[in-house]
Amino acid sequence: MLEWLLAPLQYAFMVRGMLAAVIVGIISAILGTYIVLRGMAFFGDALAHAVLPGVAVGYLVGDGASGPVFWWAMATALLSAFGISAVSRSARLKQDTAIGIIFAGMFALGVALISMVRNYTADLTHFLFGDVLGVSSQDLLLTVIFGVLILLVIIAFYKEFLVISFDPTLAATLRMPIRRLEYLLIGLIAMSIVVSLQTVGVTLMVAMLITPAATASLLTRRLSHMMLIAAALAVFSGVTGLYLSYYMNIASGAAIVLTCTLLFAIVWGITSLLRRRGKTEDHARL
């Protein structure tokens, strides 16, 4: 058993990939709790796909290098996030309408730009579906830097984010800068999506944001506990997914997401069974 666990770790790319999966899992899960609580799942999905033009431009400018792709994707994610918020406010549209407009436009632009790249199917597939085993030392460094930055901001504004997520009326009464805090939270979500880009890719990113947090929400209602449980589930899914990828020869991003989904199904099944049993006992007492 020990040999089975240690065998993949003899390769440097596996160690880098595992570290990246752990960091990305923690960041995505913690921010995902806010997304789940605020009902922003569609926003996260749209933003994950809206970075595609930045990925394409970065690839074209940097001739395939990961550095330019990262920075162009970051700029596109922030632009899309703030654009959705600005359109929904200034045009008096509901947020889901603004999300649909920006999401469709940016994704179409990304597809158009990718179609200009020769052999794009082979070269850009890992940005769509993830390639955690291809994480370089530079990619890992950027992931660590932005991961620590995101966590520090969340810790610094934990109480403020808590209030605007659970009780916006109280936040307004306390004269908190709600709009600025929402922009900050949206910016953090955009940054986390770009940081997670190479781990699970554009297509599967929303699962890392939503599934661990949704699983944790079935187990507790306290935000701090939800964050810790979601982070633990995401880390477990990342490590387990990489082992499955190594031994079963399947895509690493898909393996991580499938592990997350399986954990959700198990927890949902157990909690549903316990609720039904509790209701049955209550009826029996009556």
N, C-alpha and C positions, 0 to 999 in steps of 0.2 A: 504493500500500500504506500509506504514511504517513497519507494522508488518510482511508483506511478505518479506521485505528486511532484517529485523533484525533477523528473526527466525533462519536462518542458522548460524548466527554469535554467537549464544549461545553455540555452540560447539567449543572446542579448536582446533580440527582437521580441521574445516572449516576455522578458522582464519589463522592457519599456512599454509593451502593450498592456501588461497587467497594471503597471503604475498609472498609465493613462486612463485605463478603464475604471480604476478605483477613484481617481480624482474627478473624472467626468461624472461618474455615478453619484458621488457626494454632492457635487454642484447641482446637477440636474434634479436630484431628488429634493434637495432643500428648496430650490426655487419652484419646483413642481408643486410643493404644498400650497404656495400662494396661488398658483395657476388653478389648482383643483378647488380651493376655497372660494376664489373669485369667479369661477366658471369661465376661465379663459382658455379652454382646451383648443378651441378653433383658432384663437390668436396664436398659440404656440405652433400649431400645425402650419398655419399660413406663413408665419415668420420663418420656419424651418425651410419651406420651399422658396420663399422670397429671396434667400441668399444666393440662389442659383446664378443670377447675372454677375454677381461679384466673383463667384467661383470661376465662371467662364472668362471674365475679363482678366482676373488674376492669372489664370492659366495662359491666356494669350500673351499678356505682358511679360510674365516671368518665364515663358517657354517651358511650362510644366513644373517649375520650382514651387515648393509648398509655401515658402515665405510670402510671396506676393499674393497667392491664393488666400492665405489667412487674412491679410490686411484688407484686401479688396472685399472679401466676404464680410469682415467686421464692419466696414464702412457701409456696405449694402444693407446689412441687418439693422444697423442703427437708423439708417435713412428710412427703411421700410417701417420700422417700429414707430418712429416719431411721425412718419407720414400718415400711418393709420390713425393715430391719435389726433393729428391736426385736421385731417379730412372729416373725421367723425364729429369734431367740435365745430369747425368753421362752416361746414356745409349742412349742419343740423341733421346728419344722418345717424342711424343707429350704428353702433360699433361693428356689428357683424356684417352690415352692408359695406362699410369702409374696408373691412378686412377682406371681403370678397373681391372688391375692386382692385386693391393693391396686390393681393395675392395672385389673382389671375393675370394682371398686367406684368408683374415682375417675373412670374414663372414663365410666361410666354416669351418675355425678353430673354430670359436665360436659355430657353430652348432654342431660340433664334441664334443666339451667340454661340452656343455649343455646336449647332449645325455647321458653323463656319470653320470649326476645328477639324482638321484631318485626323482620321482614326480616333475620333473623340470617344467612340464606344469603348475602346480598350483603355484609353488614357484617363477618362473622367468617371469611370464606373465606380471607383472606390470613394469618390465624393458623394455619389448618390446612395450607395449602400454600405459605406464604411470600410475601412481597412486598418483596424487597430494594430495588426501585426506589422504594418508598414510605417508605424510612428518612428520618426527619427529623433535623435537627441535634441535637435533644435525644436521640433514639434513638441516634445515632452517639456522642454523648458518654457515655451510659450503657454502650454497648458497649465503648468505649475504657477507661473506668474499671474495669469489672469484668474486662475482658480482661487488662489490666495486673496487676490484683490476683491473678487466677488464675495467671498466668505467674510472678509473684513467689513465690507459695506453692509452686508446683511446683519452682522453682529452689531454694528454701530447704529443701524436704523431698525433694529428688531421691534421695538415697542411701537414705533411709528407705522411700520408695515402691518403690525398686528391690529392696530386700531382702524386703519383705513380698509383692511380686509374684512374685519368682523363688524365694525360699527362706523360707517362713513358719517352718519349723523353726529355722533360723538366727536369725530375728528373735526367736523365743521364747527361744532360748538366750542371746541378747544382752540379754534383758529389755527389749525395745523395747515401747512402749505400742501394741501391735498394734491393739486395738479403737479407740483414739482416732485412730490414723492411718487406719484404714479409714473411720471416720466422716468424717474430714477429706477423704479422697479422694472419698467418696460425695457430700459437700457440694459439692465442686468440680465434679463431673459434673453435679449438679443446677443449679448456677449457669451452667455452660456451655450447658446446654440452653435455659435461659431467655434468655440472651444471644443465642443463635442462632435464637430463635423467629421473629422477623420475616424473617430471611434465607431460611430454607428451610421454616419451619413445623413444626407438630407431626408431620405425617405423614411428612415426609422427613428429619427430624432425625437419626434413627438411621443413615442412610446417611453423613452427614458425620462421625459419630463412629466408624463401623466401617470404611468402604470405604478411605479413604486409609491408615489404620493397617494394615489387612489387606494392602493393596498393598505397603506398605513392608516388612511382615514377610516377604514373598516374596523380598525383595532383600537383607536383612541380619538378623542376630540380635542385634546390639548395640543396646541400648535408645536410647542417644544418637543413633546413626545413624538408627535407625528413626523417632525423633521428627522429625529434620531432613528426612528424605525424605518422611514423611507430611505435614509442614507445607508443603513445597514442592509436593507433588501437590495438596493442598487449595487452596493459593493459585492455582495454575495452573487448577484446575477452576473456582474462583470467578470468576476474570477471564474465562476462555474461555466459561463458561456465560453470563455477562452479555453478552458480545459476540454469542453465538448468540441470546440472548433479544432483543437489540436488532434484529438484522438478519433474524431468522427469525420474529419476532413470536410467540414461545412463552413459556410461564411461566418466570420466571427461576429459581425454586427447582428446578423439574424439570430445566431445562437444566444447572444446576450439578451435580445428582446424576447425571444421565445422563453427563456428562463424567467424573465420578469413576468410574462403573461401567465406562465404555469403557477408561479407563486401567488399571483392575484386570484387565479381560479381556485387554488387550494384554500386560501384564506376566505374567499367569498363563500365557498361551499361550507366550510366549518362554521363561520359566523351565521350563515343562513340557517343551518341545522340547529345551532344553539338558540337562535331567536324563535324558531318554530317550537322547539322543545320547551322554551320558557313560556310561550303563549299557551301551549297545551297544559302546562302545570297550573298556570293562572286560571284557565277555564275549569280545571278539575277542582281547584279550591273553591271557586264560585258555586 
